[in-house]
Amino acid sequence: VNIDVEGESADLFIHALRDHRLKPKCWCVEHDGRQEELTRLALIAGYSQYHINGENVIYSRING
């Protein structure tokens, strides 16, 4: 799943993890400068950080 909603990507990712409990193999999220918060939540949801750059972070499922 790729989330790139100008200025709203981090909130949409959090909403998808918490409220909808979506479990794709991989997320690519425009982190909106909130990468630490997103990574903490992704780890709780069973994802590890695969890659990060100045705009995006990629998480993949830890167990497949």
URFEN-V15991 format. One record per backbone hydrogen bond with DSSP energy under -0.5 kcal/mol. CO is the residue of the C=O (numbers start at 1). NH is the residue of the N-H. If there is no record, write none. Layout:
co->[CO	CO]
nh->[NH	NH]
This chain:
co->[1	2	3	4	5	5	8	9	10	11	12	13	14	15	15	16	16	25	27	28	29	29	31	34	35	36	37	38	39	40	41	42	43	46	48	51	55	55	56	57	58	58	59	60	61	62]
nh->[28	4	30	6	8	9	12	13	14	15	16	17	18	19	20	21	22	61	59	3	31	57	34	38	39	40	41	42	43	44	45	47	46	62	60	58	31	32	53	29	50	51	27	48	64	64]
